[in-house]
Amino acid sequence: MDWNYIQEHWDWAGHILEALVMAAIVALLMRIVVKSQLALIVGFAFAAGHFHGREKRDYEIAVAMPPPHLDAYYLWRWSWDQATDFWPVAIICFAFILFLSMKVRGLK
């Protein structure tokens, strides 16, 4: 198996899988204090935030940005790799949050 090929072409899919697993783990922990649907929303929000923070940090390191790192919030300055690591995860997490929110409010 050519791991370089997988890293180059399927890295985004691995990040989505990682986000789904992370959201499930956080939801299981949150299930102790809130209902299942709300726990899942919290899990997906956590996963999206985690990936934003990770890619923001990667950008800061890549450009040797000195603190306070505020310019790293300009997502359009990120490299293509950083953007394709974050945006697919963010879109999937947002879609799940939107679906669950509509279900909780009885809109679906």
Backbone torsions as a table, in degrees:
resi	resn	phi	psi	omega
1	MET	NA	130.9	-179.1
2	ASP	-89.0	98.9	-176.6
3	TRP	-67.4	-29.6	177.0
4	ASN	-64.2	-39.8	177.3
5	TYR	-63.2	-45.5	179.3
6	ILE	-61.6	-45.4	179.6
7	GLN	-61.2	-40.9	-176.4
8	GLU	-74.0	-37.4	-172.1
9	HIS	-109.6	-20.1	-175.2
10	TRP	-124.3	14.1	-179.7
11	ASP	-58.1	-40.5	-179.0
12	TRP	-60.6	-37.8	-179.2
13	ALA	-67.5	-37.8	176.3
14	GLY	-63.5	-37.2	178.3
15	HIS	-67.6	-38.0	177.3
16	ILE	-64.2	-45.2	178.1
17	LEU	-60.7	-43.9	178.3
18	GLU	-60.1	-41.8	179.4
19	ALA	-64.9	-40.9	179.2
20	LEU	-63.8	-42.4	178.4
21	VAL	-65.8	-43.4	179.3
22	MET	-61.7	-44.0	179.1
23	ALA	-61.7	-39.9	179.4
24	ALA	-65.0	-41.9	-179.9
25	ILE	-65.2	-46.2	179.0
26	VAL	-63.6	-39.4	178.8
27	ALA	-63.3	-40.8	177.6
28	LEU	-61.8	-41.1	178.5
29	LEU	-68.4	-40.6	-179.7
30	MET	-71.9	-22.1	-179.5
31	ARG	-60.0	-21.2	178.4
32	ILE	-63.8	-32.7	-173.5
33	VAL	-115.3	-16.7	-179.9
34	VAL	-135.5	169.5	179.4
35	LYS	-67.6	160.9	-173.4
36	SER	-56.7	-47.8	-177.3
37	GLN	-64.1	-42.6	177.2
38	LEU	-66.0	-38.2	177.4
39	ALA	-61.1	-39.7	177.5
40	LEU	-66.3	-39.8	177.2
41	ILE	-60.6	-45.1	177.6
42	VAL	-61.0	-42.3	179.4
43	GLY	-61.0	-45.2	179.8
44	PHE	-68.5	-37.0	176.6
45	ALA	-64.1	-41.2	178.0
46	PHE	-62.4	-45.1	-178.6
47	ALA	-62.5	-44.2	178.9
48	ALA	-63.1	-43.4	178.1
49	GLY	-63.8	-38.2	178.4
50	HIS	-60.5	-47.6	-178.4
51	PHE	-68.5	-35.0	175.8
52	HIS	-61.9	-46.7	180.0
53	GLY	-62.9	-39.6	-178.9
54	ARG	-67.3	-44.9	-179.7
55	GLU	-71.5	-33.8	175.0
56	LYS	-61.9	-44.9	177.8
57	ARG	-62.7	-41.5	178.2
58	ASP	-61.2	-40.0	177.6
59	TYR	-65.0	-44.5	179.7
60	GLU	-58.4	-41.6	179.5
61	ILE	-69.3	-42.5	-176.9
62	ALA	-61.9	-35.2	-178.8
63	VAL	-103.3	8.6	179.7
64	ALA	51.4	50.6	-177.0
65	MET	-76.7	126.4	176.9
66	PRO	-75.9	155.0	177.7
67	PRO	-58.7	152.0	14.6
68	PRO	-91.5	11.2	172.8
69	HIS	65.1	22.9	-177.5
70	LEU	-68.3	-32.4	-179.8
71	ASP	-68.1	-15.0	179.2
72	ALA	-71.2	-13.2	175.9
73	TYR	-74.1	-10.6	176.1
74	TYR	-76.7	88.7	-174.3
75	LEU	-58.7	-28.2	-178.2
76	TRP	-70.9	-10.5	176.9
77	ARG	-90.3	-10.3	-179.0
78	TRP	-65.7	155.9	176.0
79	SER	-69.4	164.8	178.6
80	TRP	-58.9	-41.1	-179.9
81	ASP	-63.3	-43.9	179.3
82	GLN	-65.4	-41.1	179.7
83	ALA	-65.9	-41.6	-178.9
84	THR	-77.2	-12.1	170.8
85	ASP	-80.6	-35.8	-175.4
86	PHE	-88.3	-51.2	-169.9
87	TRP	-63.1	-42.1	176.7
88	PRO	-60.8	-40.1	178.0
89	VAL	-64.3	-45.5	-179.0
90	ALA	-61.8	-41.6	-179.0
91	ILE	-66.2	-44.3	179.3
92	ILE	-63.6	-46.9	179.6
93	CYS	-61.9	-42.8	179.0
94	PHE	-63.3	-40.7	179.4
95	ALA	-61.6	-43.5	178.0
96	PHE	-65.4	-41.6	178.6
97	ILE	-62.3	-44.2	178.9
98	LEU	-62.1	-45.8	178.3
99	PHE	-60.0	-48.5	-179.2
100	LEU	-65.8	-36.9	178.9
101	SER	-64.4	-41.9	178.2
102	MET	-66.1	-36.8	179.2
103	LYS	-67.5	-41.5	179.5
104	VAL	-63.9	-39.7	-177.9
105	ARG	-83.9	-1.4	178.4
106	GLY	78.0	21.9	-179.0
107	LEU	-87.4	-8.3	-178.8
108	LYS	-114.6	NA	NA
